[in-house]
Amino acid sequence: MNTQTRHKTLAAWLAVLGGPLGWHRLYLHGWTDALGWAHAIPTALGLWGVQRVLDYGQDDKLSWVLLPLLGLALVVAALSAIVMGLQPAERWNARHNPTLPPDHPAGHTGWLTVLAMVLALMVGATALMASLAFSFQRYFEYQVEQGRLLSQ
């Protein structure tokens, strides 16, 4: 049984800084957590989409599919940080520190936790809006292009 203390503030900051790579899940659930390792897949595909845009320009259709995956990975990580930060200490300790008393300081919300949640909200909202704007713009441009081809 793992008796290592899991701190809410550290988990929230790991979600903000390395959440798209699953750092927070690996911290909370260990190196064998499949979902923690799976976070890296959409992040890597999204970064490949960014590279394709830089190499081939904005008209690359594969990058249209890949880029929103990076935004999705950022949004999921930000949401994880916010959900972890908002958990009451009793619930945090019951889930991640079951051998500790419910009011142990590892589950308390301090200023650093609040700052992590604020940063997560800013990054997550920006990533969500940018991903939606990019996806809708490319979709409507594609529809206009197809309409022009049909009208000729």
C-alpha positions, 0 to 999 in steps of 0.5 A: 500500500502506498503511504505517500502523502498527496498534496492538493496544491502540488497536484493542481500545479502539476495539472496546470504545468504538465497536465497535457502530458498527464503529470498530475495523474502520474503523481496521484495514481502512480507510474502505472496509470494508463490514463496518465500516459494516455494524456500524451497522445492527443498532446503529441498529435496536436503538436504535430498539427502545429508543426504541419501548419508551420511547414505547410501553411494553414491550408493543410487539411490534416492540421485542421483535425490535429490542432484542436486535439492540443486545445482539447488536451489543454482544456482537460488539464485545466479542468482537472486542475480546477476540479482538484482545487475545488475539492474539500480537504475531507474529500481530497484526503479520503480519496488520495490520503486515506490513511491520514485524518480528514483535516490533514493539511495535504488537502487544504486549499491555500493561496497557491492552490487558488493561483493554480486554479486561476491560471488554469481557468485562463489557459483553459478558456483561451485554449477552448475559445481558440480551438473552437474559433480555428475549427469553425473558421476552417469548417466554414472556409471548407464549406465555401470552397465546396460550394464554389466547386459545385457552382462551377 
